[in-house]
Amino acid sequence: MELAAASPMPASPTLASPTVRRPRVAVLGGGFCAANLATLLARKGLLDTIDLTIVDPSPRIGRGVAYDAHPVHRLNVPAGKMSMFPDDPDHFLRWARERRPETAPSDFLSRNLYGDYVEEVYGREAAPRVEHLVARADDLHRRDGGWVIALAGGGAITADLVVLATGNAPPAHPANISVGVRGDPRYVAAPWRGDALRGIGTTDTVLVVGASLTALDVLLTLREQGHTAKVTLLSRRGVLPGPHHEGPAAPVLLPEVPAGADLRTWMRVVRTAAHAAVAHGLPWQSVIDALRPVTSDIWAGLGADDRRRFLVHVRPWWDAHRHRAPSDVLRYAAQLQAAGALDVRAGTIASAVADPHGIHVRVRRRGRSFAETWRVDHVINATGPDLDLARTGGPLYRNLFVRGHVAQDPDRLGLEAEASGAAIGGFGQVTPGLFVLGGARRAQRWENNAVPDLRAQADALAALLGVDHLRRDLGDSVTPDSSAPPARRCHPRLG
Ligand SMILES: Cc1cc2nc3c(=O)[nH]c(=O)nc-3n(C[C@H](O)[C@H](O)[C@H](O)COP(=O)(O)OP(=O)(O)OC[C@H]3O[C@@H](n4cnc5c(N)ncnc54)[C@H](O)[C@@H]3O)c2cc1C
């Protein structure tokens, strides 16, 4: 979009004058959540009554880091569950079948293909009535009951309501990796982008830190590039993700658990149910899947100590069982292991330094008291998004924390928010007109980052952003003018 030349901010451009105009909503971040929210608003007819701006430095809306991937990277949720629309669960399946008629609901399709879907649906249904500001938001402060959003490189826009949808931050560096290694081109700090591993030669040795789904993506990408040398995956427990169940779903019923049950009780229930399922010829995966609809409630019911215990002791086990890989990918990994081309080790990094001969990593293997040194050509960080926004959130979150508009939860999983997504500020108060959408709401809901969760969250927020709500929230000075023609618009750039 073209911005107007920098000019002083007009007096109270948002809400002071009782003029008839449409409320302005700004979404900071233009990944899946922003595209989904905009499309849901369009389907509810709300883009005719509000002005929506998405602020994201990426020229493409809808992909974020997850769906702008290498073609071999696969979705970890089956096609039948990846629709953008809660009320039309087969939407993605139908779209995919138009391109690949043989697609089954249980197929794990390419993440890039999914990015095509989101981009296309958003582009058709919402983009013509949404303004995309290609910029990074660096600050947010209140003025006259609304918001001023400062952009990187200067300039600002105003909005009545702001949605924080900034998504996945790059992984934190593994502990004990030296500053020299962090700045070395042989160290890949985040492997998600499709071209992140291009610089790795076919005979280079590779250490991947992490053994989860991202580590498997790295393995597949390297092999697809013709890589033949050994790859070592290193994680605290050295366990690969469990397999998805092949074949029809096998629903199980969980036993009744008293409200407010503690972590120990839940662990016992899950273990017993998994053993019982297997004893009856049912897959253990069905027990984990049965927990999906109640995971958020279980999390909300745990006390602070139990949450911490879960994060330290149970989480690696939970992640390996919950975030599962397609069986064919695991079979391929097993073949590589059998051929000596893949090692999966349990341990932690004691130190890592780089010199012209390679990266020298001292590894303390699990159960051993001494460290051994491995020399590798490349180290790839596949440890998953860093959830600590104080560390990764850049200027935007630094400023938001300092101003007290948002607060991190005590476990640093995301932002404090109400069930509606309304942000809770540093003094425990709701910050009017500021909403959180996406994975940053993990603190309240724990697993809240796959499309089935995100589309439900976006749908609820779209309903909340309905005009009646806005009018109530913003006062009578804002009167929706649904007769105004939908058009691409520019906001004044403020000096
Ligand atoms: C590698 C990976 C694979 C995944 N695979 C799956 C899967 O198979 N199935 C599934 O259901 N879920 C998957 N997920 C979960 C995934 O996080 C969500 O599906 C979804 O991508 C989250 O969307 P989002 O909009 O919250 O964040 P993102 O898609 O990460 O988008 C956030 C956007 O915010 C922008 N941004 C950040 N800071 C600013 C700022 N200050 N100003 C302006 N813009 C900013 C970024 O540029 C980015 O475009 C995966 C996640 C990852 C990381």
The ligand as an ORCA input file, in Angstrom:
! r2SCAN-3c Opt
* xyz 0 1
  C       7.333    -25.608     11.515
  C       5.882    -25.646     11.916
  C       5.036    -26.597     11.362
  C       3.700    -26.634     11.713
  N       2.889    -27.581     11.155
  C       1.574    -27.588     11.458
  C       0.694    -28.553     10.858
  O       1.119    -29.403     10.097
  N      -0.634    -28.504     11.167
  C      -1.122    -27.580     12.048
  O      -2.326    -27.578     12.281
  N      -0.308    -26.680     12.637
  C       1.011    -26.669     12.364
  N       1.835    -25.747     12.947
  C       1.244    -24.814     13.878
  C       1.200    -23.406     13.246
  O       1.842    -22.578     14.190
  C      -0.106    -22.822     13.002
  O      -0.818    -23.692     12.202
  C      -0.045    -21.428     12.326
  O       0.978    -21.355     11.373
  C       0.112    -20.286     13.311
  O      -0.295    -19.127     12.649
  P      -0.014    -17.670     13.241
  O      -0.695    -16.710     12.353
  O      -0.339    -17.643     14.682
  O       1.560    -17.503     13.179
  P       2.535    -17.453     11.931
  O       1.985    -18.250     10.812
  O       3.867    -17.781     12.481
  O       2.503    -15.919     11.443
  C       2.923    -14.868     12.254
  C       3.245    -13.705     11.351
  O       3.482    -12.576     12.182
  C       4.456    -11.776     11.579
  N       5.020    -10.908     12.606
  C       5.762    -11.256     13.688
  N       6.078    -10.158     14.413
  C       5.518     -9.097     13.776
  C       5.477     -7.696     14.045
  N       6.096     -7.154     15.101
  N       4.823     -6.897     13.179
  C       4.182     -7.425     12.095
  N       4.192     -8.744     11.792
  C       4.839     -9.565     12.626
  C       5.426    -12.763     10.969
  O       6.122    -12.142      9.899
  C       4.492    -13.882     10.498
  O       4.152    -13.746      9.143
  C       3.190    -25.698     12.639
  C       4.053    -24.743     13.190
  C       5.388    -24.706     12.836
  C       6.279    -23.666     13.435
*
